């Protein structure tokens, strides 16, 4: 594999791994809904420009249009808003490790919709990963500052919503629509959905008083996580192959935990490290083919 391809994929994983930390910093100064709307608004022009440059049209009316609408809601409205509420009530480390369950949630939703019974290894891996989540969530001893059961539960709901968006996007891709278009046009649709509510949800927000650290985090989420991360990832997948590049996503929660420890000073307790190892092991087993 060319070093540039590997480096690009690692950069994308690092971008996404930093999402819980950036969200944590952003919601310290901005309410979740206005923050998520600004995040989408920053990414939308870039996404539309890329869609036009790549000549990716909006999907045809009917099933494709409904799938794109649902995917846009889950990925760029439901998930960021609810995850923001959750991360404000728990630690970035807990948020990162809850997001490590995304492949498992995605597989569960896909199996349910398709009426298929998962194989034995999927069940074993899920059981292990869920056990690791239980250790993380209920092992309060030495937990990072504001880590709470409520925040963890809200983050878990957000992860399920994100997985629903992934499954919807996959079905749209199976229907012949480019995955890049799902991202680029999806974030544009989400931005349009936010606009009518902005005057109401932004009441009482002193935009001028928002510190630079929060603005930098929102820019990072909008241009880095929602845009640049996907552009780099798609390029790496195309050059390096889905099978070889896809496994690097297992590094995403590890990057999130490391960044939360390095940037926010959240403690890496024995409970956190043990739970991290168990969750990752379970996810690897559950997603093996």
Secondary structure, 3 states (H helix, E strand, C coil): CCHHHHHHHHHHHHHHHCHHHHHHHHHCCCCHHHHHHHHHHHHHHHHHHHHHHCCCCCCCCCHHHHHHHHHHHHHHHHHHHHHHHHHCCCCHHHHHHHHCCHHHHHHHHHHHHHCCCCCHHHHHHHHHHHHHHHHHHHCCCCCCCCCCHHHHHHHHHHHHHHHHHHHHHHHHHHCCCCHHHHHHHHHHHHHHHHHCCHHHHCCCCCHHHCCHHHHHHHHHHHHHHHHHHHHHHHHHHHHHCHHHHHHHHHHHHHHHHHHHHHHHCCCCCHHHHHHHHHHHHHHHHHCCC
